[in-house]
Amino acid sequence: MTSEATRILLISGSTRLGSTNTAALRTAQEVAAPGVSTVLDQSLSVLPAFNPDDDHDPLPAPVAALRKAIAAADALLICTPEYAGTLPGSFKNLLDWLVGGTEIAAKPTAWINVAAPGRGGGAHDTLATVLGYVTADVITGACRRLPLARQAVGPDGEVTDLAFREGVAGILAEITAYVASRPAE
């Protein structure tokens, strides 16, 4: 790695205002160690519906911005809910926009599953399938289940539970170590 800070793009798969998934990623921003730069992607709700006829230059502005943010990141951390047994449609739409580009190919990627125990498996499986299809470099050890109760989210939108915060900090540390261990491009 050549940059001084590891740049991690945080992508929430939820458009919900009080989303525990987004709260988990806001918490990641809060607990990131020195030398880790995090950016929370805000494009999910503004992306147009995917249409292969529009997947060419010039791309719709929100899609171009998303692809640019992914290209600039050293790694991605995703947190998405499950809806109807799989990924929410809006998040699948985001992923569909990445299929035609190369920005996510070989990009170190991990995810957090904050669903209650026994839930969220469909989203997890679908996410693994799609990330494999776009050839993301999935950091298996950093893909973790950290159940999160809605009442653990404070009024500032961050998680107050110390064990959860430590778990997220551990995931960020694992992503950072993985990125640092990769050969320089």
Secondary structure, 3 states (H helix, E strand, C coil): CCCCCEEEEEEECCCCCCCHHHHHHHHHHHHCCCCEEEEECCCHHHCCCCCHHHCCCCCCHHHHHHHHHHHHCCEEEEECCCECCECCHHHHHHHHHHHCCCCCCCCEEEEEECCCCCCCHHHHHHHHHHHHHCCCEECHHHCEECCCCHHHECCCCCECCHHHHHHHHHHHHHHHHHHHHCCCC
